[in-house]
Amino acid sequence: MTVLIFARIGILFLLFVVTLGINLDDNLIARLGFSNNLGLILSGAIACTLCVNGRATIIMAMVIILSLNANMPADFSLNFGYDRDLYGGFMLALVIQPLLIWVFKL
């Protein structure tokens, strides 16, 4: 059982590293004003993995797909008819939502 949990965490982490590091010049982290630092990509992938790990599989898949769309070049996401910052906002809302529930329960 623990091997499956560690495999799930490892796969999530690798998917987040790949989706956050796809377009280093113009990804979500660069558009937020941070430099193209691999340390920020790794820490962002760790944070997203820890926040999404215990969630349902459909939410994990949605976060990965939204992260992929948010970090692709602008022309790719405009083919779907929406700006890529919108995809990033939805992704961050899904990632941070459990934290907000925990804070407001206090």
N, C-alpha and C positions, 0 to 999 in steps of 0.2 A: 504493500500500500504506500509506504513512504517513497519507494522508487518511482511510482507513478506521479506522486506529488512533485518530487524533484524534477522529473522529466517535464511535467506541465510547466513548472516555473522556468526551466531552462529554455523550453520552446518559446514561451511568451517573451522572455528576455531577448532571445535571438531575433524574434520577429520585430520587437520594438527597436532594437539596435539597427536592423536593416531599414525599417520604415523611417526612422528619424535620421539616418545617415544617407539616405538615397540621393538627395540633391543638396550637397554641402553648401553650395553658394547661395541657395535661395530656399532653404527649408524653414520650418516653423520656428525653430530656435533663432535662426538668423533674422527672420522677420520680426521677432520680438525685441531685437536690438542687441543680442549677444553675438560674440564673435564665433567663427567656425571652429570651435574647440571640441575635440573628441571627448574630453572629460565631461563637458556639458551633455553631450549625446549619451554617454554611458550613464551619467547620473539621472538624466531624464528617463532613460530606459529602465533603470532600476526603480525609480519612483513610480512609473506607470505600471510596471510589473507587480510591485507590492500593492498598489491600489486596486488592481484589476484581478489579482490572483484568485480570490475567493468568490468571485462573481459567477453568474451563469455563463454558459458557453456562448450563447447568442450575443451577450453584451461584450464578451472578450473579442468575438469575431467582428462586431460592429466597431469597436475601438481600433482594432488593427486596420480594418478597411478605411475608416475615417482618417487614421494617421497616415496611411498610404496616400490617400487623396490629398490631404493637407500638405504633404511634403513633396509632391510631384511638381513639375514645372507648371506655370500658370496656364499655358495653353491646354494641357491635359485636363485640368479640372473645369475649365471653361467649356469644354466639349459637353459636359453634363449640364451646363446652364447655371452653375453656381460658382461663386468665388471660393477659392481654397481656404480663405480665412473662416468662412462659415463652417467648413468641414472641421477645421481645427477647433473652433468654438464648441461644436457638438461633441467632439472627441474629449476635450477637456472637461466639459460638463458631465459626461459619462464617467470619467476617471475620478473627478473630485466629488461627485454626488454622495458617496458613502461617508466621506469626511464631513461634509456639511450636515448630514443627518446626525452624525455622532456629536458634532459641536452644538447643534440646537437642542439635543436631548438633555444636555447638561443644564 
